[in-house]
Amino acid sequence: MSEAGGGRGCGSSVPQRAPWSLVAATAALCLLSATSVWTAGAAPMSREEKQKLGNQVLEMFDHAYGNYMEHAYPADELMPLTCRGRVRGQEPSRGDVDDALGKFSLTLIDSLDTLVVLNKTKEFEDAVRKVLRDVNLDNDVVVSVFETNIRVLGGLLGGHSLAIMLKEKGEYMQWYSDELLQMAKQLGYKLLPAFNTTSGLPYPRINLKFGVRKPEARTGTETDTCTACAGTLILEFAALSRFTGATIFEEYARKALDFLWEKRQRSSNLVGVTINIHTGDWVRKDSGVGAGIDSYYEYLLKAYVLLGDDSFLERFNTHYDAIMRYISQPPLLLDVHIHKPMLNARTWMDALLAFFPGLQVLKGDIRPAIETHEMLYQVIKKHNFLPEAFTTDFRVHWAQHPLRPEFAESTYFLYKATGDPYYLEVGKTLIENLNKYARVPCGFAAMKDVRTGSHEDRMDSFFLAEMFKYLYLLFADKEDIIFDIEDYIFTTEAHLLPLWLSTTNQRISKKNTTSEYTELDDSNFDWTCPNTQILFPNDPLYAQSIREPLKNVVDRSCPRGIIRVEESFRSGAKPPLRARDFMATNPEHLEILKKMGVSLIHLKDGRVQLVQHAIQAASSIDAEDGLRFMQEMIELSSQQQKEQQLPPRAVQIVSHPFFGRVVLTAGPAQFGLDLSKHKETRGFVASSKPYNGCSELTNPEAVMGKIALIQRGQCMFAEKARNIQNAGAIGGIVIDDNEGSSSDTAPLFQMAGDGKDTDDIKIPMLFLFSKEGSIILDAIREYEEVEVLLSDKAKDRDPEMENEEPSSENDSQNQSAEQIASSSQEVDLVDQESPEGSSLTSHPESLSPADTDNAASIPPSEQNSNPTENHETTSLDGECTDLDNQLQEQSETEEDSNPNVSWGKKVQPIDSILADWNEDIEAFEMMEKDEL
């Protein structure tokens, strides 16, 4: 999601209407010329090793792209576990995620320019012919305007850009006559009806055949869209206008950007996450650099680079100043409220913000880019991948990882800007993790849960469009690429648009609306290439000195960030009061609460009510501490009230030809062997007779020493467990009897006992839905002997077993891909559920993390003693609290993701609360219910 770089010339000022070569020299593009400064910061990587890693990336791309073309094309995406294509309407709906699918061979179009970057010109020519022959853009399907723009329109324009480049070189694409551009123009006109609103902001969805607001369109009733959805159009739409001469596309995209700029919050210069497309009112008033806003900022800066319009740079700099003032808390980037930006709106961060260090490189702000990137890298080293969301103390909030490329993107740009070989080692780690944990016989599977290592049956098109592009460019030398990458700008989907478009078909009247709404400080804007002596001091260990304090930031689990820790060291002040240490009878604690704006009220029933008024805090820092204290108190209270829940378990097929590549997420049992406290159970599987396991088994010799497969129903789970245990089974897997059930559409639940003492059950028991259990049953029919591993989380694959394969790794993968094409299906992990169907995962109801007035009640039993046992109290010398000891007795895979859990006894804000804060509170409650 960042710019490819230029580096054409440094030091000269850019005039108001600069030629594109000088425009490319601004906005930190010439950072790429400073690469030699950093070479002493880490041990350099040899050219041989870089070539080896580059070739490994090529092989990985071939594995992903080849399996898509063999098993999925012309479908939009590959389902790598079942080795088939994902066709809209033929698979269970995944909600908004499916809005990217339009029955237009999405992965092929999204991969076009990747083929050229990876020097696969013959494959590119074949792919273009397939697109022209097979792709239909007139389908009766409702798609996301945003996703269709960045993936399909961007993919067609990127393919066209490199097709005309190859044609000019004279060897390939000599037959090409702008066919991809004509398809892009056709698609552009199909998207235009979405802009038929009073504000100029587009509807979020459109029917490719019928447009919007028609009965047959099945869309056009939406009122809200995200800021990024409306603000991430200008590059593709302007490029389409510049390529074709049809100015209408650029005009519509500019109007949308102008409206967003006008509606920014004037005192903070921040924008919210979602906005009403008709009224312009902010629906969600939290602001950050992650999901919902991310690429809006990106496209402001890149629109200046591509189009040379000064107003885009002015707007970006204004927003960037606000981001660094309010959102950036190095190394963290935390959402805030647009009206009250000194207070955090969340205690967690989402994975999409990983693009921001790359954008900071383009801006020329290197230090915070290094800091945030290093923090993210430490999270990856802990979990192998970046979770979709994680808390400020680096616990998992949302455990999925759909193979997002944003971190690889920032790694590439930091390496290009610094030349520090440290980032080559980071890229090497990414390659190893992808091959070790995500690679499956039919491609690469998204991670359903980074804690257990379980897979999801999806391989999004952006994985091929972006991940392999950035990883290959990271290790490639200039001579390894058949064209000059610095002549192009990367879109948010990593599609390539030529910089010479800045001087082509300039018919748009550029009205600078920026200065009409704000007084700008020209000293805030960089109109010249950054001075590399300022960006990169002569100390070759500069980057390392920035990274070093962050090396253990994740293990320390310090939620306040390095800056705040350093401040406490310097000032000698005590660390903030933590909820787990609070005692209502401690006078010192009560004085601290008062300083944080927290009032304590003793209720008649013996409970203590805590209410926070941020405006009564001694300072903004104390208000922040008070907010964090309230959030921790809510979490501690709810944790004691809610039913004890068990973490998900893993069923891993370890026999030939799977060798641990297929991991199924399983529901746990409240009885039997606890896999989190004991060694995993490994054995071959066998079906019990009777299959329901409700009576004494008639085939004890078949299940003796094996893991028994049992069907759900007709008796209690504990009874099934006793029957297979008496037959000599070492474990059991219960498969749902509801045919077609799948964790894609239903939450997993843990199996309860029978109300009696279940201590006699000594074997582990796990639960699989019907669709996922069929993977094991089909494998038995195909291979007869199937060995599985029952554990609390997936284990590393057995390399010795893999080496025993009768053929090469690639051959065996292709073979196994064909063998399980009709049987393999990944178990999707979602929130656990009890057998009765009641959810064990709490949802925010009473208090959101960013309520300016917070309230909490504490039972009498908790008022004079610490709410938790075996905890480590906050140190008084400024050290971060070590949360590892606190979590020692909990499973590493526990549901530690949501610090904002439901709390049964909601206390209404006091009557004196300021009326204009009510809508802010409602917005935050809505925010916590949204998904990425």
N, C-alpha and C positions, 0 to 999 in steps of 0.2 A: 504494500500500500504506500509506497514511497517512490521518490524520483530516482531515475537511473543514474543521473549525474552527467555533468558536462565538462567543466574544467577548461573552458576555452580561453579565458583571459581574466586576469585579476588586476585589481587596483584602480580601474577606471570607473568613473561615475556613469550611471545609466541614465540617459536622457528620458524625457517623458514618453517618447515613442521610440523605444530602443529597437534595433534590429534583433532578430531572434538569437543571434550568436552572443550578443551582449546580455540579453535577457537570461540566456542559459548560464551565463557567468555569474549571475547574482543568485540570491537566495541560497547561498552556501554550496552551490554546485561545484565550485572550485576547491572544495574540501578534498576532492579526490586527488588533487595534485600534491597533497601534503603527506602522502602515504609513507614516505621514507623516514619521517620523523620518529616513528614508533618502533622501528625494527629491533631496538635494543630492549624493549619492554618484556619480551618473552623469547624463549628459544624458537628460532625460525624453523618453519616447516620446509623440508626439502621439496624441490620441484617434483621428484619422483613420487613422494607421498601425496602431494596435491593432485597429481595426475591419477594416482590410484584411487583416491577418494572421488575425483571427478568421474572416473569410469564406473565407480560403484553407483554413483547417482544415476548415470545413464542406464545401468542394468536395472536399477529400481524402477525407473520410469518405464522401461520396456516391460517390466513385470506388471505394472499397473495398467498401462495403456494397452498392452497386448491382450490382457485378460478382459478389459472392457470391450475391445473390438471383437474378441472371440465369443464372449459369453453374453454381452449386454447390447451391443450396437444393433439396431438404431435407437434403443431406449435411451432415456436421458442420463441415467447413472447405473453403475454396476453395484450389485449387492454381493460383496466379495465372499460371504460365508456360504451362501446358497448358489453362487456361481450363475447368477441370472441377472437380467436387466430389471431396473425399477421402472415400472410403467404407471403413470398417474391413474388412479382409479382401480388398478388391479391389486394393489397392496393396501393394507390398513392405513388409514389416514394418519399422518404425523402432525396435522395441524398446519401452522404457518410455514413450517419447513418445506412442505410440498409445493408452496407457491413458486418456488424456483423452477419447478418442472413444467414444461409446456409442450411436451411431445415434439421437441425440435432437436433431438440428439445433443443435449446440453454439453455433455463431457467432451464430445468431439469438437464442437465449436470453441469451447473454453480452452482447448489444448492446442489450437492451431499455431499460435506464435511460439508456444513452448517448443514445438517440434523444430522450428527454425533456430531458436536459441541453442538447442541441444545438437545442432548440426545434422538434423535428420531431414534434409531437404527433399529427398525422394518420398519419404513418408508424408511430408507436408503436402507435396503435390497430389499424392493419392488422396489425402484427407480432404483437400479442397474440392477435388472432383466428387467425392462422396457427398459433401455438404451441398454442392450444387445439384446433384442428382437426386438426393433422398430427402433433404430437409424441407418441411412444409411449415410456413409461418402463419397459416390461416386456420389454425385449429380452434375448435370451440372449447377453450379451456381458460380458466381464470388464473392469471399469473401475477406475481409481484412486479410492479413497475421498476422498483429499485434493482431487484435481482436480475430481471430481464435486461435492464440497461447495462449493468456492469459486467454481466457474464456473456450475454448473447450479442447485444449491440457492440459492446467492447471487444468481444471475441472476433466478430466479423470485421470490425475496423482494424484490429491488430493484425488479423490475417491478411487483410487488404494491404496494409502498410508494408508488410514484409514480402507480400507477393510482388508488388511493384518494384521493391528493392531487388529481389531475385531476378526479375525480368530485366532490369537495367544491367545486371551483371552479365546477362547473356547466356546462361547455361540452363537454368530452370525456368518454368512458368512462362515460356515464350508464347503460349496459346492464350494466356490470361488477358481478359479485356474488361476488368473492373466488375466482374460478376459478383464478388463478395460485397462490393460497395453498393451495388444495386439491391442486394438482399438487405443490407443495413438500412438503406433508404426506405425500403418497403416496411421494415420493422419500425423505423423511426416514425413513419406516418401512422402506424398502428398504435403507437404509444401516445401520440398527441392528444387524442380525446380525453386522456386522464387529466390534462391541464385545464379542463373546462370548469374552473371554479372561480369565484369572485376574487380570491386572493392570488391566484396564479400558482398555488401549491398543488401538486398533482394528487389525484386519488392514489391510495396505496396499491390498488389492484385494478386490473383491466382484463376484459375478455378479448383475446387476440382476434376473434372473428366478429364479435358484436359490440365491442367497445365498452362503454359504461352507461348505466342508468336506463338501459332498455330491459324489458322483462326477460328476454332470452340471455342477457348478459350475466345475470346472477351476481352483479356487483354494482357499485356506485352508491351504496347507502352508507358507506363509511364516513365518519366525520373527522377522524384523527389520523395522523401519520407521524412517523418519527422524523426528527430533524435531519438525520443522515439520509433518510429515504428521499426527502425533498431537496436536500442540498448536495447530493452526489450525482449530478447529472451533467454538469457544465463541461467536463472534459470530453465525454462521448458525444454529447449533442453539439458542442462547438466544433469538434473534429468533423462530425457529419456535415455540418454546414460548410466548413472550410473545404472539405473534399468535394462536395457536390455543388456548392454555390447557393443552396437553399437556406436562406438565413433564418427561417422560422424556427428551426431547432434550437439554435443558439439563443434566439430571442426569448423563447419559453424558459430555457434553463436559467438565463440571467434574471428574468422576472421572479422566479422562485427564490433565487439567492438574494435578490434585493428585498423581498418581503421578509425573509428570515432575519436579515440584518436589521431591518426596521423594527422588528418585534423583539429584538434582544432586550434583556433587562438593562436599563440605562445606567443604573448606579454600579452594577457589578460587571457589565459588558459580557455577561454569560447568557447562554441559551439553554432552554430546557430540553427534555428528552422527546416529548411528544407535543404536538400542536394541533389545534383545530383548523382544518383546511379551509373552513368557511369564515370563521370569525377572527382567526389569528390568536385566540387565547391559548395560553400554555395549559396543557392538560396535566402533564407531569413536570413539576418545577424543579426537579433535581438536575444537576449538571455535572458532567465529568468528561473524560476523553475516551470512554469505552463504548459499549453497545448503545446504539440509538443516536449517537452524536459523532462518533469517531471520524468518519470520512468526510463530514461537513468541513471540519478544520483542514483536513488534508487537501480537499479540492479547492479551498480558498487560496492556499499557497501555490498549488500546482497550476491553477488557472492563471495566476500571474506569470508563472514560468512559461506556460504554453502560449498564452494569448498576449502577454505584455501589457495588461491593463493594471495601472497602478492601484486602482481602488481595491482590487482583490488583495494586494499585499498590505494595504493599510488596514483592511478589515482583519486579516489574519493577525497582524501584529497587535492590534487592539485586543482581540480575543486571547492571543498568546500571553500578553501581559496579565490578563485576568486569570488565566490558567495557572501561571507560575505564582501569582499572588495568593490564590485561594485553594486551588485543587492540588497543586504540587506540594507534597510534604515528604521530601526526599527520604528514602527512596520510593515512597508510596505515592499513588495518585488516587485520591479519595473524592468521591462525589460530594457536592455541597448543594445547598439551596440557593437558587438564583437571587432571591430577595435577601437572604441572610447567609452570605457566603462564608462567614467565619465559623459556621457550624456544619459538621459533617452530616451528610444525608444517609450514609451507609457505613457499615463496619466491614465491608468486603469489597473486593475488586473483581472485575471480570476479565477474561482472557483476551478480549479484543483490544484492550489498551496496550497490548504488547507491540502494536505498530508504532506507538508514539515515540519511542527512542529513535526510530528511523526517521520520523518526521522532524524531530529535533536536530538530527544530523543535517537535514536539508535546510533547516533554519540557521544552523551554525552554532547551536547551543549544546556543546559536547558534554560538559560535566554532568548535568542531570540525565542526559541520555545514557551515559555510562552507568550512573547509579541505578536507575530504574531497570536497565537491562540486566545488571548483575543481580539485583534482587529477584527478577524473574528467573534467571538461570539457577539460582539457589533453590527456588521452588521446584523447578524441573528436575534438578538433581535429587530432590527428596521424593518426588512422585513419578519420575520418568517422563512425564508429560505435564503440560500446564493445564490444571483443572479449569473447567469453564468459569468457575469463580472460586476465590479463596479469601479467607478473612485477613484482617490486619495482623493477626498473629500466625498467619500462614497455615491455617487448617483448611481442609477441603470444605467448600460451601456447596458447590455443584460439582459432582465427580466426573462428569462426562468430558471427553476430549475428542472432537470430531476431526482430528488431524489438521488443526488450524495452522496457517503458514506465517502468521504475523511475527512470531518471535524469530523465525528464520530470516524474515525480511529485515528486521532491525539488526540482526547479527551481520548480514551482508553489508548494510550501509555503514555500520560502525567500523567494519573492517576496511571498507573502501575509504572511509574518512581518516582512519588512524593508521592503517597498515599494521596494526598490532596482531601478531600471529596467535595471540590468545583467542581471538574470535574464530580462527580456523579450527582450534581445538573444540570450541563450543559447537561449531558445525559438525565436526566429527562425532561428537556426542549425540547430536540429533539423528545423524545417519544410523548410528549403532542402536539407538532406542527404537527407531522405526523398524529396523530389521529384526530386532530381538523381540519386540512386544506387539507390533501392529501387523507384521507381515503374515499373510495367510496364503494358502495355495492359489487362490484366485485373485490376489491383489493385496491391498492393505485395508484393514478393517479399523474403523473408528473405535475408540475405547469407550465402553459404556461406563466403566468405573475405574479410575486410575489407581484406586486403592487395592482392588482385587485383581486387576489385569483382565477383566472380562471385556468381550468385544461386542460391537454393535454391527448389524448387517448393513453398513453404509460406507460408501467411499465417495465423498462429495466431489463435484467437478473442480472446485477451487484447489483441491489437493494436487491435481495435475497442472492446473493453470499457474499456480504460484509456488508451491513448495519445491518442486524439482527445479524450477527456473532459478529461484534464489540460491538453492544449494549448489547448483552447477556453477552459477556465476561466482559464488564465493570462492571456489577452488580453481576457476579457469583463469588462465592468463589471456592477455589481449589477443594473442595469435591463435587461441583456441576457439575464438568466435569468428564467424565468417562475415560479420558486419560490425560497425562501430556502435556499440550499445549506448555510447554517450550522445548519439544523435537523436535519442528517443527519450520520452518521459513515460514512466510507469503509471498506469491507472491504479485504482484501488484493487482491481482484480489482476494486477501485474500485466495488463495488456499494453502493448507498445504503440505509442503515437509519435509521429515524427515532429521534431521541434520546428521544422520549417513551416508548419501550419500557421505560425504566428504572423506570417506576412502574406498569407494566401486568402483571397476572397474576404477582405476586411470591409464589410458593408454595414456592420452593426454600429449604430450610434451609441457611444459609450457615455452614459450619463453617470457621473461620479456622485452617487448618492451618499457616499461615506461622510463627507464633510458637512452634510446637511444635518446630521444627527449627533455629532460629537466633535469636540475640539480635540484635535490630534496633536500630540507632541512629536514633532519631526525627529527629535533625537532618539525616539524609540524605534525608528525604522532604519534598516540597513539598506542603503542604496548602492553599496559597493560590495565587492567580494570581501569576506571576512579576512582580517589579517591573521595569517597562520601563526605568526609569532605570539599573538595573543591567545589564539585558540589552543595552540600546542606549545607550551613553554619548552625551553631547551632541555628540560629534564626528561630523558627518555623513559623514565619510570612513572611519568605523570598519570597515565591511565591506571597503572597498577596501584598507585597510591590512592586513587579514588575507589578502586574495587576492594582493596584490602579490608577496610572497616566493615564491609558488607559480606565478607566470606561466611560468617557464621550467623548472619541475621535471621535466617529461617530457623536454625537450631535454637537460637536464643529466644525465638518467638516474642520479640519485643514489639508491641503494637504501636509504639509511639514514634518509631523511626529514629534513625541515627542522629538527626539534628537535635531532637528533643533530649536524647540521652546525653549528648555532648553538652547541652545547655545545663542539665542538672549536675554534670561533673564540674562545670565552671562555677555555677552559682552556689553549690553546696546544698541546694534545696532537697527536701525529701521527695521521693517519688510519689505519684498520686495515690490516693486511697483506693484500694481494690475492694470490690463487693465481697469477696470471700473473706476478707479480713475484718469487715465492719462489725462493731458491737455497739448496740444502741445505748449501752450504759457507759461507754467510754467518752468522757468530756472532750478529749482531743479529737476524737472522730466527729463528734457533733459540731465542733468548731470548723473542721475541714468541710463538712457538709454545708454549713452556712456560707463559707467562702465560695463554694461551688454553686451557690444558688439553690441548694436542696433544703427543703423544709421537712421537718419530722413531726408527725401528728400521731398521738396515741389514741386509738379508737376504743370504743366501749367494749368491743368483743375481745380485747387483748392484743389485737394486731397493731402494727405500726405502719402508718401510711407515709410514703415518701413522695414529695411533689417537687419537681424542679422548675424554676423560672430562670431562664438563661439571662434575662435582663437584670436579675438581682445578683448575678455572680460578680466577683471582684474584678475579673478581667475576662477577655475572650478565651484565654488559655484555661482559666478556671472553669468557664462555661463548658469548654470541650471536655475537661476532666469530669465534670458533673454529668454530661451526656453519656460518657463512656461508663461511668459508675452506674447510672440508671439502667443502661443496657445490660451490664453484667448482672445486676440484681434481678432483673426480669428473667434472665437466662437461668440463674441459679434457682429461683423460685419455681420456675416451670419444670426444670429438670427433676425436682423432687416430687412434683405432682404427677407428672405423666408416667405411664406404664413403662416398666423397663423393656427396652427393645434390643433385639440382637442385631448385629451387623449382617450384611449379606455374606454368603459363602460362595465358593467356586467349585465347579466340576470341570476338570481339565482332562481332555482325551489325550493320553500319552503314548498310545500304541501306534504302530505303523498304519497308515502313512501320515498320521496327524502330528505325532511327536510334540504334543503340547501346544500346537498352533491354535486349536479351537478351545476356547474357554467359555463355559456356560455359567451364568450367574444363577445361583440357587437360593431359595428361601431356607432359613434355618429352622430348627426345632427347639422347643423349650425344654426338651428332655434329651437324654442320651449324651454321648461323648461331645464335649465342647471343643470344637476344632481350633478355637482361638487359644486354648490352654494346653492342648496336647498336639503331638505330632500328627501330620496329615495321615489319612488312610488311603492306601493304594491297593488296587486289586482289579481283577477281571470282573465283568458284569455278567449276570445271568438272570433270566426272568423267573419269577417264582410261580408255582402252581399250587393252589389257584392264584391267578394273577392279582386278585384283589388283596391277597394276604390276610384274609379275615378268619382263616381257620388253619389248623396244622398243615404244614406244607407236605405235599405228596411227592416232591422231588428234592428232598434234603441233600442228596448227593450232588445235585447240580449247583446248589448255592453254597455248599460247604466251602468256607475259606474265600468266598467271593462277595461282591457287592450286589445285593439283590435288588431287582427292579420290581416295583409294586405299583398297581393302579390305585388311584384315589377312589374312595367311596365305600359304602356299605358297612363300615365299621370305623372305630376311632383310630387315629394315627398311632397311638401308643400300642394298641392291640396288634396292629400290623408289625410294629417294631419287635414286639415280644415273639411273635410267630417266626419271623425270619431269624431272630437271634437264637431261638431254640433250635433252628435247623442248622446253625453253624455259620450264618452269614457274618461278615466282618463290618458290614455297613448296609445302608439301604437308601434307595432313591425312589421317592414317591412321584409318579407321573400323573398329572391331572387327567381325569376321565372326561372332561368337557372338550370334545374334539374341536380343534382349531383354536383353542385358547392360547394366548401368547402374551408375553410381557410387553409386547409392542402396544397392546391396547388395555392391559389390566395390570394393577400393581401386584407385586409379589407379597406373600404373607408368610408369617412364621407359623409352624405347626404347633398347636397347643396339646397339652396332655389330656388325660381322660378324667381329671379331677381327683385321681387317686395318686398314691405315692409312685413315682416313676423312677426311683433310684435304682430299680432292678435293671433298667435299660442301660447297657454299657456301650452300645455301638452308635456311631454317628448316623443321623438321619437328615436328608436334604430333600427339598421339593423342587420339581420342575413343571412348568406348564406343558400342555400337550404338544404344541408346535416345537418347543425346544427339546422336549424329551424324545421326539421323533428322530432327532439327530442321532442319538445313541441307538435307538431301535433300528434305524436304517443302516447304521454302521455295523450292527451285529449281523443283519441280513447280508451285508456286502462282504464282511471280513471274518465273520464267525466269532473270532476272539477279539474283544475290545477291552482295553485296560484304561481305567480312569483314575484320577487323583481327586480325593475329596479334601478340601483344605479351606482355611479362612481367606486365602488369597492365592492367585495364580502363582505358580513357581516357574523358575527359569526352565527353558527347554533343555532336554538332554542331548548335548552335542554328540556324545558317543553313539547313542541310538540312531541319530540322524546319519552319522557316518557309515552305519551298517546298511544304508539303503542300497538296493541293487544297482541303481543308476545314479547319475549326477543329481545334484540338488535341484537344478532347474528342471531336469526331466521328470524327477519325482513329483515336483510341485505341479507341473502341468498334468501329470498322470492323475495325481490325487484330486486336482481341480475337476477333472472330468468325472472322476469316480463319485465325488460327493455333490456334483452339480445339482442333482435332484433331491438331495436329502439334507444338506447342511443348512441349519438356521441358527442364528445367534440368539441367545437369551438376552432380552433387554431388561436391565435393572431399573425399576422405578421404586417409589416409596413402598416400604413394607406394609403389610396389612395383616391383621389378625384373622383367624379362621372365621370369625363371625362377620368379617368384612369391615370392621372399624379401623380407621387409619391410625397407624402408630406414629406418623410423622406430623408434627404440629404445624399449623400455618398461622402467620401473624394475623391477629384479630384485634387485640385491644390496643397495643402500643406499637408504633413504628419506631425504627432506630433514630429517626431524625425529628421526632416530635419536639418542638421547642419547649413545651410544658410536658414533663414526664411525671408519671406517678407510678408507685409500686407499693405493695403491701407485704409485710413480712409476718408470718405466723409467730406467736409468742415464743414457741420453742426455739426459734432461730435468732431471737433478738440479742441474747447475751452469749451466744456461742457461734463459732464459725460455721457457716453452712456446709462446708465440705471437710472431709477428713484427709489426713496425710498430705496436706497441701504445704507448699513452701511459701512462707510469708514474704511480703515485699521487702527487699533489702533497703537499707537506709543510706547507702553510699552511691546511689544513682545507677546501680546495676539493673538490667532488665529482669523481670520475673521469669523464672525458668518454669515453663508450663509442662515440661516433660515429666517432672515428678508428680505434678498434679494429675496427669493422665496415665500414670504408670499402671494402675489397676484396671484401666479401660482397654478395650480392644483397639488396636491401631486402625481398624477399619470401622470404628463406631460412627454413628451418625452425628459427627461433630461439626456439621456444616452450617447449621442455621442458628446464629446467635440471637435471632429475633423470634423465638418460639412463642406459641400461643400461651396466654396467661388467663386463667379462668376468671379471676376477680378483677375486672376492669374498674379502675377508679376514675370517674369523670374529672376533667380539669376543673379547677375552682372557678367560681363565677366571675372572678376579676380578670380572667385571662383576656388579653387583647383580642377584640373581635376579628381583626384582620388576619389573625394567625389560624383561624379555623380552617380556611380553605387550604392552607399549607399542610396542616395535619392530615386532611383527607387525601391530599395528593400523595403524601408519603405512604399512607396506608395502602393506596392503590399501587404505588410503586413496588412494594414488597411482594405483591401478588403477580406482578408481571414476570415473564421469562425473557431470557435473551432472545 
